[in-house]
Amino acid sequence: MDYSNPLSEAYQNWQHVYLSYYQSSLRGWIEASGNLTQPPVDWHGKLVQAEAKLLSDFHHWLRSAELFEIRTTIGNHRLLSSENAAPSTANLFLTCTEMELERLPWETWEIGAEFPTTGLIRIARVPLNIRHATISPVQPPRKRKARVLTILGDETGLNFQGDKAAIQALAKVAEVEFVGGKPGESRGELKAKICNAIADEQGWDILLFAGHSNETVATGGEFAIAPQISLSFKEIRPQLLAAKERGLQFALFNSCNGLSLARSLIDLGLSQVAIMREPICDDVAQVFLLQFLQSLAECKDVHDCLLAASALLKQSKNLTYPSAYLIPSLFCHPGAKPFQIHKKPQLWQRFQPLIPAPKEAIALSILTLLSLSLPVQDRLLEQRVKVQAMYRQFTGQLPPPAPPPVLLVQIDEQSIQKAGMSDPVPMNRTYLASLVDALVEKEARIIGIDYLLDRPQKMRDRALAKSLQTAVQNPTHPVTFVLATVQDDDGSWLRTRPEIASPNWSLQGHIHLWQWNMRLLPPKGSRDRAAPTLVDRQYPFSYLLALAQKLQQDYPKDAALKPDLNSSTDFLEQLIDNLKREQKKNHRTLFSPAAQMQPITIFSYSLGQMWLHPIIDFSIPPQQVYDTLPAWHLLENKLNSQQLDRISQKILIIVPKYSDAGIDFDGQDNFPLPAALRYWFKQDEVLSQRKSITGGEVHAYMVDRYLQKRLVVPLPDLWFLGIGIILGKSLFVLTKKNKIILNNKLIFISTIGVLSIVYGIVSLQLYMSNAIILPWLFPTLVIGIYLLSFVTRNKK
């Protein structure tokens, strides 16, 4: 369509008034003109009127019938693209073939007002001729901060303090470097310094210039770098080309008359260039730059930054700086995505997509509370060990047949009746002495007594003491005794009476049991303070039995490892010191590393948890852990040849097996049968009716685990609950926009179900191979919660 002559006149009038209003503080070269004495003129009022006239004529021209088809095409396109989505942003690119058209304020075109439901329409400019491509769109994003080169030009008549302060807005998200002239610097030195800075091998993302600039036809624009010294685009073109290849994408010339510079830089392949089409007031330039860079620091793209800065000038600063908002323009390479700074996301931002929805949070909170409940943990572990026992038998992964290491000499109801005892509480120590004598006669080497010997029984104590001392002094097979201790409610230790046995020639360990958890060694080098309770600062009864057996098997001829009635030092300390001194061994390394109390386990006690605390492995059939022998069989010598042959190789433990056995109350030494043992006992007609297990049998299991150097460690449910939450939410996020998954929901859900079963089988096998329990139920429930959310969401 024809260009409007009234519009051309309105623009020239506006430009004249604009320059007259701002002439004293412009960032550009203004031609000198003569001055005549004139009365004062209200240039502010004239500029407001000239602006209104210019925009009125401009918009009237844009509403010409010849542009109707263009406007309709844009509106229809936006309506189609927004049919199934919220209104978004569209970019309208304009190319002006004539300088007179290019100077017009196209950014004020109200084309978006004609189509209010279609969202924002952003107007950008594209030069007529573009010979170079932008940076390759497949180039990987940089992991470093964005780099900004700021060129401070000729400061004559200007104040760069505002520019410098504004640029600090980028300091948190970008590396900013300044380059400019110094007093006494020659023209060649200054130009070389700026050229070298532009072509820096590290590359730049943004180029900023503040100062005076001007349009030139032959050299593509120029900018002043010092008084009477200018750089033209032509002079720095090679360096700019190198900078572009090294990542330079955006340039901002906060100076006057930048049309030539913008066209030249886009032609060179930069993505975007922001310039001022007309001379710009120094104060306005600082206000514009501050708002622009603040928006850029907020990771907005440069087009939105320019719109925000122009809106500030129009809405908040128009009374002070009229028409200033008409000056900024953005030139774009049509193939480039608008540049923006990408902040490195904070840790919380990275995990923000994993935050559960309200209903998910409620379900996950319940699971978390359950995972922190020790009774729930104990119950789940008990059932897990039962499943492990079934898996062992089903897959044929039982331990190879071998004589069990422990023989339990059980004082049962029939033994009590045959001994004529009216009350076995407390146990008659003369009867215990007779059992010791019978075992010594059959060449027993290690004898544990699972009875407290802390209260006096007068003459009966002497009989037991004599039997113990005689066994220790046996010249052919001296016996090592392990005696029981406990801690009472007051914190005092109930130990063996000194007239019965001395800790200088016997071992004394506590017999406290803690659900179905192994009792561990005290922390290394901290028997007195590091353990959480007094019980944990003493050695367990089962560990001392295993230690005595290990020493006898590995060092049978070492006399220093035999008890001595004349010793004046603690027998356990003698064993530990002798191992360290003579055998170069640490008693802690004789068994599994898991037998030692770990720092993380101690820490978890303070939280009411038992992280990484080993459990008793009841998945092993009891017949492979211990044999039993009624006490009366021993006294009446009703042992078969096989029992007689192996009695010297076993650990002998004299234990109670009657209903009223216990320390504090009747039946305390009898415990509900663990699920795994119930499974094993049901396979034996004689044992299938059993409903309880004795403390002696539990000690036998712990002794066996120490000797086998295999302690099963359960990984905390809470840890794997967290892993399940991350994995489940990640799957949920993955399914949101994945059409392949959405179209094959049944296959996706079935795949997750199969993977859960596979994970369960892997965890069962890991128990067998590495003695580690991977939680299955809680992480699987978490995945199930997110799958339910997935199905529910898609139904909606």
C-alpha positions in Angstrom: 0.0 0.0 0.0 1.1 3.6 -0.4 3.1 5.2 2.3 1.2 8.0 4.1 2.5 11.5 3.6 0.7 12.8 6.7 2.4 10.0 8.7 5.8 11.0 7.4 5.1 14.6 8.4 3.9 13.5 11.8 7.1 11.5 12.3 9.4 14.3 11.3 7.6 16.7 13.6 7.7 14.3 16.5 11.4 13.7 15.9 12.2 17.4 15.9 10.3 18.0 19.2 11.8 14.9 20.8 15.4 16.0 20.0 14.6 19.5 21.2 13.3 18.2 24.5 16.2 15.9 25.2 19.0 17.7 23.4 21.2 18.4 26.5 21.6 14.8 27.6 21.6 12.5 24.5 23.9 9.5 24.0 24.8 10.5 20.4 26.2 13.1 18.1 23.7 15.9 17.2 24.5 18.3 14.4 25.4 21.9 15.6 22.8 24.5 14.9 22.6 28.3 15.3 20.7 29.8 18.3 18.5 32.8 18.3 17.1 34.3 21.3 13.6 32.9 21.6 11.0 33.0 24.3 10.8 29.8 26.5 9.0 26.8 24.8 7.0 24.1 26.6 8.8 21.3 24.8 7.2 18.7 27.2 3.7 19.7 26.1 4.7 19.9 22.5 6.3 16.4 22.7 3.1 14.9 24.2 1.1 16.4 21.4 3.5 15.3 18.7 3.6 11.7 20.1 -0.2 11.6 20.1 -0.4 12.8 16.5 2.3 10.4 15.4 0.6 7.3 16.9 -2.8 8.4 15.7 -1.7 8.7 12.1 0.4 5.5 12.4 -2.5 3.4 13.7 -4.9 4.9 11.2 -2.5 3.9 8.4 -2.2 0.3 9.9 -6.0 -0.1 9.8 -6.0 0.5 6.1 -8.1 -1.9 4.0 -5.0 -3.2 2.3 -3.7 -4.7 5.6 -7.0 -6.4 6.4 -5.9 -9.7 4.9 -2.7 -9.7 6.8 -4.5 -9.0 10.1 -7.1 -11.7 9.5 -4.4 -14.3 8.7 -2.6 -13.5 11.9 -5.8 -13.7 14.0 -7.0 -16.9 12.4 -3.6 -18.5 12.9 -3.6 -17.6 16.6 -7.2 -18.8 17.1 -6.3 -22.2 15.6 -3.2 -22.6 17.7 -5.1 -21.7 20.9 -8.2 -23.9 20.2 -7.1 -26.6 22.7 -4.7 -24.6 24.8 -4.5 -21.4 26.9 -3.6 -18.3 25.0 0.2 -18.1 24.5 2.8 -15.9 22.9 3.3 -15.4 19.1 6.2 -13.6 17.5 5.5 -11.4 14.5 8.6 -10.6 12.5 8.7 -7.4 10.3 11.2 -6.6 7.6 11.4 -2.9 6.4 12.9 -2.3 3.1 13.3 1.5 3.6 15.0 3.3 6.4 12.0 5.7 6.7 9.7 2.7 7.4 12.3 1.2 9.8 12.3 4.3 12.0 8.6 4.0 12.8 7.5 2.7 16.2 6.2 -0.7 15.0 6.3 -2.0 18.5 3.2 0.0 19.3 1.1 -1.7 16.6 -2.1 -2.8 18.4 -2.7 -5.9 16.3 -3.1 -8.0 19.5 -6.0 -5.8 20.6 -8.0 -6.9 17.5 -7.7 -10.5 18.7 -7.9 -10.3 22.5 -8.4 -14.1 23.0 -5.3 -15.1 21.1 -2.7 -14.1 23.6 0.3 -11.8 23.4 1.7 -10.9 20.0 5.4 -9.8 20.2 6.8 -7.7 17.3 10.4 -8.1 16.4 12.4 -6.7 13.4 14.3 -8.7 10.8 16.9 -7.1 8.5 16.3 -7.4 4.8 19.6 -9.1 4.1 21.0 -11.9 6.4 24.1 -13.8 5.1 25.2 -15.8 8.2 23.5 -18.4 10.2 23.2 -18.3 14.0 25.0 -20.7 16.3 24.1 -24.3 15.5 20.9 -25.2 17.4 22.3 -28.6 18.2 25.2 -27.1 20.1 25.1 -28.5 23.7 24.2 -25.9 26.4 27.1 -24.6 28.4 27.4 -25.8 32.0 29.2 -22.6 33.1 27.6 -19.3 34.0 26.7 -17.0 31.1 29.6 -14.5 30.3 28.9 -10.8 29.6 31.4 -8.4 28.0 30.6 -4.8 28.8 32.3 -2.1 26.7 32.2 1.3 28.3 32.7 3.9 25.6 33.3 7.6 25.6 31.9 9.0 28.8 31.9 12.7 27.6 28.7 14.3 28.9 27.4 11.0 30.3 27.4 9.2 33.7 28.1 5.5 33.6 27.6 4.9 37.3 24.0 4.0 36.7 25.0 1.6 33.9 27.6 -0.1 36.2 25.1 -0.4 39.0 22.5 -1.9 36.7 24.9 -4.4 35.3 25.5 -5.7 38.8 22.0 -7.2 38.6 23.6 -9.9 36.4 26.4 -10.7 38.9 24.5 -13.6 40.5 23.7 -15.4 37.3 26.6 -14.4 35.0 30.3 -13.5 34.9 30.6 -9.8 34.0 33.8 -8.2 32.6 34.3 -4.6 31.8 36.6 -3.1 29.1 37.1 0.6 28.3 39.7 3.3 27.8 42.1 4.6 30.3 43.8 8.0 30.5 46.9 8.2 28.3 46.0 5.1 26.2 46.7 5.5 22.5 44.2 5.0 19.8 45.8 1.8 18.6 46.2 0.3 22.1 42.6 1.0 23.0 41.2 -0.5 19.7 43.5 -3.5 20.1 42.4 -4.1 23.7 38.7 -4.0 22.8 39.2 -6.2 19.8 41.1 -8.8 21.8 38.4 -8.7 24.5 35.6 -9.4 22.0 37.5 -12.3 20.5 38.4 -13.9 23.9 38.8 -17.6 23.5 36.5 -18.4 26.4 33.7 -16.8 24.5 30.8 -14.5 25.5 27.1 -14.9 25.6 26.2 -11.2 25.8 27.8 -8.0 24.5 26.8 -4.8 26.2 27.8 -1.3 25.1 27.2 2.0 26.9 28.1 5.4 25.3 27.7 7.3 22.1 26.9 5.6 18.8 25.7 6.6 15.3 24.4 5.2 12.0 26.8 4.9 9.1 25.9 3.5 5.7 29.3 2.3 4.5 30.8 0.8 7.7 27.6 -0.7 9.3 27.5 1.7 12.3 30.0 3.1 14.7 30.4 3.7 18.5 32.7 6.0 20.4 35.2 4.2 22.7 37.0 7.4 23.9 37.0 11.1 23.1 37.5 11.5 19.3 38.0 7.7 18.9 35.4 5.5 17.3 35.1 1.9 16.3 33.1 0.9 13.3 31.4 -2.4 12.8 33.6 -3.0 9.8 36.7 -2.8 12.0 35.6 -5.3 14.5 33.8 -7.7 12.2 36.4 -10.5 12.3 36.4 -10.4 16.1 32.6 -10.4 16.3 32.5 -13.3 13.9 34.9 -15.2 16.1 32.9 -14.3 19.2 29.7 -15.6 17.5 31.4 -18.9 16.7 32.4 -19.1 20.4 28.9 -18.5 21.7 28.0 -14.8 21.4 24.2 -14.7 20.9 22.9 -11.3 22.1 24.1 -7.7 22.0 22.6 -4.6 23.6 23.7 -1.2 22.5 22.4 1.2 25.1 23.3 4.2 22.9 21.8 6.3 20.1 20.9 5.6 16.5 21.6 1.9 16.5 19.7 0.7 13.4 22.9 0.2 11.3 24.6 -1.7 14.1 21.5 -4.0 14.6 21.3 -4.8 10.9 25.0 -5.6 10.7 25.1 -7.8 13.8 22.0 -9.9 12.7 23.5 -10.2 9.3 26.6 -11.6 11.0 24.5 -14.3 12.7 23.8 -13.0 16.2 20.5 -14.3 17.5 19.1 -10.9 18.8 20.3 -7.3 19.1 18.5 -4.6 21.2 19.1 -1.0 20.1 17.7 2.5 20.4 16.5 3.7 17.0 16.7 7.4 18.0 19.1 9.3 20.2 18.4 8.4 23.8 18.6 10.5 27.0 21.4 9.4 29.4 19.0 9.1 32.3 16.5 7.1 30.2 19.2 4.8 29.1 20.1 4.0 32.7 16.4 3.4 33.7 15.9 1.1 30.6 19.1 -0.8 31.3 18.3 -1.5 34.9 14.9 -2.9 34.2 16.1 -4.9 31.2 18.9 -6.6 33.1 16.8 -7.3 36.2 14.3 -9.1 33.9 17.2 -10.9 32.2 18.5 -12.0 35.6 15.1 -13.5 36.3 15.7 -15.8 33.3 13.2 -14.1 31.0 14.1 -14.1 27.3 15.4 -10.9 25.8 12.2 -10.1 24.0 10.2 -10.1 27.2 13.0 -8.1 28.9 12.7 -5.4 26.2 8.9 -5.3 26.6 9.2 -5.0 30.4 11.7 -2.2 30.1 9.6 -0.3 27.5 6.4 -0.9 29.6 8.2 0.7 32.6 9.1 3.8 30.6 5.5 4.0 29.3 3.6 3.4 32.5 5.8 4.7 35.3 8.2 7.1 33.7 6.2 8.7 30.9 5.6 12.0 32.7 9.3 12.4 33.3 10.6 10.9 30.1 7.8 11.3 27.5 8.1 9.3 24.3 11.1 7.4 25.6 9.2 4.0 25.4 9.0 4.4 21.6 12.7 4.2 21.1 13.9 0.6 22.0 13.6 -2.1 19.4 14.7 -5.7 19.1 16.2 -7.2 16.0 16.0 -10.9 15.6 17.5 -13.6 13.5 14.4 -15.5 12.3 15.9 -18.9 12.9 17.0 -18.2 16.5 15.3 -18.9 19.8 15.1 -15.8 22.0 18.2 -15.7 24.2 17.8 -16.1 28.0 20.1 -16.9 30.9 19.5 -20.3 32.4 20.1 -20.4 36.1 21.6 -23.5 37.5 18.6 -24.9 39.4 18.8 -25.0 43.2 18.7 -28.4 44.9 15.1 -27.9 45.9 14.2 -26.9 42.4 15.6 -30.1 41.0 13.5 -32.1 43.3 10.4 -29.9 43.0 8.8 -32.2 40.3 9.0 -35.0 42.8 6.9 -33.3 45.5 3.8 -35.5 45.9 0.2 -34.3 45.4 -2.0 -33.9 48.5 -3.6 -37.3 48.3 -0.2 -38.9 47.5 1.3 -37.1 50.5 -1.3 -38.4 52.9 -0.7 -42.0 51.7 3.1 -41.6 51.8 2.9 -40.0 55.3 1.0 -43.1 56.6 3.6 -45.4 55.0 6.4 -43.3 56.5 5.0 -43.6 60.0 4.5 -47.3 59.6 8.1 -47.7 58.4 9.3 -45.9 61.5 7.4 -48.2 63.9 9.6 -50.9 65.4 6.7 -53.3 66.0 5.7 -53.0 62.4 9.4 -53.5 61.3 9.7 -56.5 63.5 6.6 -58.1 62.2 7.5 -57.5 58.6 11.0 -58.9 59.1 9.6 -62.0 60.8 7.4 -62.7 57.8 10.2 -61.9 55.4 12.5 -64.5 57.1 9.7 -67.0 56.8 9.4 -66.3 53.1 13.2 -66.7 52.9 13.0 -70.1 54.6 10.4 -71.2 52.0 12.6 -69.8 49.2 15.6 -71.7 50.6 13.7 -75.0 50.5 12.0 -74.4 47.2 15.3 -73.5 45.4 17.4 -76.1 47.3 19.7 -73.5 48.7 20.0 -75.0 52.2 23.4 -75.2 53.9 25.3 -78.4 53.1 24.7 -81.2 55.6 27.0 -81.0 58.6 26.9 -81.7 62.3 25.4 -78.7 64.1 27.9 -76.8 66.2 25.8 -76.5 69.3 24.4 -79.2 71.7 21.7 -78.0 74.0 21.6 -79.9 77.3 18.0 -79.2 78.2 16.7 -79.5 81.7 13.1 -80.3 80.8 10.1 -81.4 82.9 11.0 -85.0 82.7 14.6 -84.3 83.9 13.2 -82.3 86.9 10.8 -85.1 87.8 13.5 -87.7 87.6 15.8 -85.5 89.8 13.0 -85.2 92.4 13.0 -81.4 92.4 9.9 -79.9 93.8 10.7 -76.4 92.5 13.3 -75.7 89.8 13.3 -72.0 90.5 16.1 -71.3 91.4 17.8 -74.3 89.8 19.5 -76.7 92.2 23.2 -76.0 91.7 24.2 -79.5 92.8 22.2 -80.7 89.9 24.0 -78.3 87.6 27.3 -79.7 89.1 26.3 -83.2 88.2 25.6 -82.2 84.6 29.0 -80.4 84.4 30.7 -83.6 85.8 28.9 -85.8 83.2 29.9 -83.5 80.3 33.5 -83.3 81.5 33.6 -87.1 81.8 32.6 -87.2 78.1 35.4 -84.8 77.2 33.5 -81.6 76.7 35.7 -78.6 76.0 33.3 -75.6 76.1 30.4 -75.4 78.4 27.9 -72.6 78.7 25.5 -72.4 81.6 22.3 -70.4 80.8 21.5 -69.9 84.4 22.1 -67.0 86.7 24.5 -67.9 89.6 24.2 -64.6 91.5 22.3 -65.7 94.6 23.8 -67.9 97.3 22.7 -71.6 97.9 25.3 -72.3 100.6 26.5 -75.9 100.3 25.2 -76.3 96.8 27.5 -73.5 95.6 30.5 -75.4 96.9 29.5 -78.5 94.9 29.2 -76.4 91.7 32.4 -74.5 92.4 34.3 -77.8 92.9 32.9 -79.2 89.6 33.9 -76.1 87.7 37.4 -75.9 89.1 38.0 -79.6 88.5 36.9 -79.2 84.9 39.2 -76.2 84.4 42.1 -78.1 85.9 41.5 -81.3 83.8 45.0 -82.1 82.5 43.9 -83.7 79.2 41.0 -81.5 78.1 40.6 -78.3 80.3 37.2 -76.8 80.0 36.3 -73.2 79.1 33.2 -72.0 80.9 30.9 -69.3 79.7 28.5 -68.1 82.5 25.4 -65.9 82.2 25.0 -62.4 83.5 22.1 -59.9 83.3 21.4 -56.3 84.2 18.6 -55.7 86.7 16.1 -52.8 86.6 18.4 -50.7 88.8 21.2 -50.9 86.3 23.3 -53.3 88.5 24.9 -56.4 87.0 23.9 -59.8 88.4 27.1 -61.8 88.0 28.2 -65.2 89.0 29.1 -65.4 92.7 32.9 -65.2 93.2 32.9 -68.3 95.4 31.5 -70.3 92.4 33.6 -68.9 89.6 36.0 -66.1 89.0 36.1 -63.9 85.8 39.9 -64.5 85.9 39.4 -68.1 84.7 35.9 -68.1 83.2 34.0 -66.0 80.6 30.9 -64.1 81.6 28.5 -62.7 79.0 25.0 -61.2 79.2 22.0 -63.3 78.1 19.7 -60.3 77.2 17.6 -60.9 74.1 16.2 -58.1 71.9 13.3 -59.5 69.9 14.9 -61.4 67.0 18.0 -59.2 66.7 21.6 -60.3 67.1 23.4 -59.0 70.2 26.6 -57.3 68.9 30.1 -56.5 70.2 30.6 -53.2 72.0 31.9 -50.4 69.8 35.6 -50.7 69.1 37.8 -49.2 71.8 34.8 -47.7 73.6 33.4 -50.4 75.9 32.6 -47.8 78.5 31.0 -44.9 76.7 30.1 -45.2 73.1 27.5 -48.0 73.4 24.0 -46.7 73.8 23.2 -48.8 76.9 25.1 -50.6 79.6 24.1 -54.0 78.1 25.7 -53.0 74.8 28.9 -52.3 76.6 29.3 -56.0 77.6 30.0 -59.0 75.5 27.0 -61.2 74.6 26.9 -64.8 76.0 26.6 -66.2 72.5 29.6 -64.3 71.2 31.9 -65.6 74.0 30.8 -69.2 73.3 31.6 -68.7 69.6 35.0 -67.0 70.5 36.0 -69.9 72.8 35.1 -72.4 70.1 37.0 -70.5 67.4 40.2 -70.2 69.6 40.1 -73.9 70.4 39.8 -74.9 66.8 42.4 -72.5 65.4 44.9 -72.6 68.3 44.4 -76.0 70.1 48.0 -76.1 71.5 48.3 -72.6 72.7 48.5 -72.9 76.5 48.0 -69.2 77.0 44.5 -69.5 75.7 43.5 -72.0 78.4 41.9 -70.9 81.7 44.1 -70.9 84.8 42.7 -71.0 88.4 45.7 -69.0 89.6 45.3 -66.2 87.2 45.0 -62.7 88.6 43.7 -60.9 85.5 40.4 -61.0 83.6 40.3 -64.1 81.4 38.7 -62.3 78.5 41.4 -59.7 78.5 44.0 -62.4 78.6 42.5 -64.0 75.4 42.3 -60.6 73.6 45.8 -59.6 74.6 47.3 -63.0 73.7 45.6 -63.0 70.3 47.0 -59.5 69.6 50.5 -60.2 70.9 51.2 -63.8 69.9 48.9 -64.4 67.0 48.8 -60.9 65.6 45.1 -61.2 65.4 42.2 -58.9 66.4 39.4 -60.8 68.1 36.9 -58.6 66.2 38.2 -59.8 62.8 37.6 -63.4 63.7 33.9 -63.1 62.8 31.7 -61.0 60.4 32.3 -57.2 60.4 28.6 -56.9 60.9 29.0 -58.3 64.4 30.5 -55.0 65.5 28.1 -52.1 66.4 28.4 -49.6 63.6 28.3 -45.7 64.2 25.2 -45.4 62.0 23.5 -48.1 64.0 24.3 -46.3 67.3 23.0 -43.0 65.8 19.8 -44.7 64.8 19.2 -45.8 68.4 18.8 -42.2 69.4 16.1 -41.9 66.8 14.3 -44.9 68.0 15.4 -47.0 65.0 17.7 -50.0 64.4 19.3 -49.1 61.1 21.6 -51.9 59.8 21.3 -53.9 63.0 21.7 -57.6 62.0 18.8 -60.0 62.7 18.9 -63.7 63.7 18.6 -65.8 60.6 15.8 -68.3 61.4 15.7 -69.2 57.7 18.2 -71.9 58.5 16.5 -75.2 59.7 17.1 -75.7 63.4 18.5 -79.2 62.9 21.4 -77.6 61.1 22.0 -75.2 64.0 21.7 -77.3 67.2 21.1 -80.7 68.6 19.2 -81.3 71.8 19.8 -83.7 74.7 17.5 -84.0 77.7 19.5 -83.7 80.9 18.3 -86.9 82.3 19.7 -88.8 79.2 23.1 -87.4 80.0 23.0 -88.4 83.7 21.7 -91.8 82.9 24.2 -92.2 80.1 21.6 -92.8 77.4 23.7 -91.3 74.6 24.3 -93.0 71.3 27.8 -93.5 69.9 27.4 -90.6 67.4 26.5 -88.2 70.2 29.5 -89.4 72.3 31.9 -89.1 69.4 31.0 -85.5 68.7 30.4 -84.1 72.2 34.0 -82.9 72.4 33.7 -80.9 69.2 30.5 -79.1 70.1 29.6 -76.1 72.2 27.6 -77.5 75.1 25.0 -75.2 76.7 23.0 -76.2 79.8 19.7 -74.5 79.3 16.2 -74.6 80.8 13.3 -76.1 78.9 10.3 -75.9 81.2 7.3 -73.6 81.3 8.3 -71.6 84.4 11.9 -70.9 83.4 12.8 -67.2 83.7 14.7 -64.6 85.6 12.1 -62.1 86.7 8.9 -64.2 86.3 7.7 -67.7 85.3 7.9 -68.3 81.6 10.2 -65.4 80.8 12.7 -67.7 79.1 10.0 -68.9 76.6 9.2 -66.8 73.6 6.5 -67.0 70.9 7.7 -69.1 68.0 9.1 -67.0 65.1 7.2 -67.5 61.8 10.2 -69.1 60.1 10.7 -71.7 62.9 7.0 -72.4 62.8 7.4 -73.2 59.2 10.3 -75.6 59.9 8.7 -77.3 62.9 5.5 -78.0 60.9 7.5 -80.4 58.8 8.3 -82.6 61.8 5.5 -84.6 63.4 7.1 -84.4 66.8 7.8 -80.6 66.7 4.7 -79.5 64.8 2.7 -78.8 68.0 5.4 -76.5 69.5 4.2 -72.9 70.1 7.3 -71.4 71.7 11.1 -71.2 71.6 13.5 -71.1 74.5 16.2 -68.6 75.2 18.7 -71.4 74.9 17.6 -72.1 71.3 17.9 -68.4 70.4 21.5 -68.3 71.8 22.3 -71.4 69.7 21.2 -69.6 66.6 23.4 -66.6 67.4 26.4 -68.8 68.2 25.9 -70.5 64.8 25.7 -67.2 62.9 28.9 -66.0 64.6 30.8 -69.2 63.7 29.5 -69.1 60.1 30.6 -65.4 59.8 27.3 -64.6 58.3 25.1 -62.0 59.9 22.0 -60.9 57.9 21.7 -57.1 57.7 18.3 -55.6 56.8 18.4 -52.2 55.0 16.0 -49.7 56.6 12.5 -49.5 55.2 12.6 -45.7 55.5 15.6 -45.5 53.1 13.9 -47.6 50.5 10.6 -45.8 51.0 12.4 -42.6 50.0 13.9 -44.4 46.9 10.4 -45.7 46.1 9.0 -42.2 46.3 11.6 -40.8 44.0 11.3 -43.7 41.5 7.5 -43.7 41.7 7.2 -39.9 41.2 9.7 -40.0 38.4 7.6 -42.7 36.6 4.5 -40.6 37.2 6.1 -37.5 35.7 7.4 -39.6 32.8 3.9 -40.7 32.0 2.4 -37.2 32.0 3.2 -36.4 28.4 4.3 -39.7 27.0 1.7 -40.7 24.4 3.2 -44.2 24.0 2.6 -44.9 27.6 -0.8 -43.3 27.7 -1.9 -45.4 24.7 -0.6 -48.6 26.3 -1.6 -48.2 29.9 -2.3 -51.9 30.5 1.1 -52.9 29.1 2.8 -50.2 31.2 1.1 -51.3 34.5 1.8 -55.0 33.7 5.4 -54.2 33.1 5.7 -52.4 36.5 4.0 -55.4 38.2 6.4 -57.8 36.6 9.4 -55.6 37.5 8.1 -55.6 41.2 8.0 -59.4 41.2 11.5 -59.6 39.7 12.8 -57.1 42.3 11.3 -59.4 45.0 13.1 -62.4 43.6 16.3 -60.5 43.3 16.0 -59.4 47.0 15.4 -63.0 48.1 18.5 -64.1 46.2 20.5 -61.2 47.6 19.7 -62.4 51.1 21.2 -65.8 50.1 24.3 -64.5 48.4 25.2 -61.4 50.4 23.2 -61.6 53.6 21.4 -58.4 52.9 17.6 -57.8 53.1 16.2 -55.4 50.6 12.8 -54.0 51.7 10.1 -55.1 49.3 6.7 -54.2 50.7 7.1 -50.4 51.3 8.8 -49.4 48.0 6.3 -51.6 46.1 3.3 -49.9 47.9 4.8 -46.5 46.9 5.0 -47.5 43.3 1.4 -48.8 43.6 0.2 -45.5 45.0 1.7 -43.6 42.0 0.3 -46.2 39.6 -3.1 -45.6 41.1 -2.7 -41.9 40.6 -1.7 -42.6 37.0 -4.8 -44.7 36.4 -7.1 -42.2 38.2 -5.7 -39.2 36.4 -6.2 -40.8 33.0 -9.8 -41.8 33.8 -10.5 -38.2 34.6 
